[in-house]
Amino acid sequence: MNIDLDFEIGSTPDDPSSSPLAKLIASDRSSILQEIRANRADRAAGVIERHGEQLDALLLLIAVGGDALNWAIEHINSSLDDDDEDGAFAEYYETLAVLAERAITTCAEIHHLLSIDFNSGARARLRTLEELFLVIVVLAVHGRPDGDHPDLITRYREHHGVFARSLAEELLSSGAMPEGHALDAKTLLTLEHVRADLVAKYGKEYRTLWGWASGLFPPKTQITFGKLSNLVDIDLAAFNSLASRHVHASSEGWHEAQEKEAESDFGYVAALSSGYLHMALQAVVPVASTSPDQEADTTGRDWHGALYALVLQVRGSED
């Protein structure tokens, strides 16, 4: 190399607006933005040309899924009485419904990223949707109030308390807290007591990332994403690892970025996201319900029929 390089990471210019390039951008701001937006529009148009029908089907799936969830929430809540048994079910169902709402939002983000040709970003969000799907299904299969692990919902809802103290310390160390914040020594001590009480209540395994599910495994089990998915007879470990390279700045992600084969991700991401969303909704939208007079309501089955028809369209299948 016949040049000397000088890098200044973290430095700030004394007068950034005096830069010739900054002045050019300021003077031609509108035309520059117009060109950038035109390039983005062309890129998005290319995606529509290649995958328009699948994108439309995914968009419909997200919208209809939201309507189905709203119907289910209203239908179920209107049937609950004010007693302890229904109160426990209400907490269980609220937990799953909020997670399902997050799944719908996450799928909408995936759709947007796919539609503007950011397939790697969509795959990163797919990892979140995958986790939401898995947690919903594990809670639904193992955490019903009348099931073998009726405390699973409470374990899940309280689990954030294990990490609150460490998060508070990280925030303080960041120096980003505003003046007059509430994270004083007394608050930190209270958070530490919350953590200690939770560990005493649920055991040492509760301190880990998936610790809320520790009651579903033998003592001292190191819970992984793969082991958690095996609880519902699937193994998502490989899928989770593949998606992680789009989330983290790993060497794997670097190599995949070098290969630049993101186009092949479209069908993979679209198909999996539609499937995860539909299965997540299956846990919260009942196919049928029977009233005390034995009258059956099968509205939910109709919802799922329409949703699965859209899933097939996203996959490019007709049956």
Secondary structure, 3 states (H helix, E strand, C coil): CCCCCCCCCCCCCCCHHHCHHHHHHHHCHHHHHHHHHHHHHHHHHHHHHHHHHHHHHHHHHHHHHHHHHHHHHHHHHCCCCCCHHHHHHHHHHHHHHHHHHHHHHHHHHHHHHHHCCCHHHHHHHHHHHHHHHHHHHHHHHHCCCCCCCCCHHHHHHHHHHHCHHHHHHHHHHHCCCCCCCCCCHHHHHHHHHHHHHHHHHHCHHHHCCCHHHHHHCCCCCCCCHHHHHHCCCCCCHHHHHHHHCCCCCCHHHHHHHHHCCHHHHHHHHHHHHHHHHHHHHHCCCCCCEECCCCCEECHHHHHHHHHHHHHHHHHCCCC
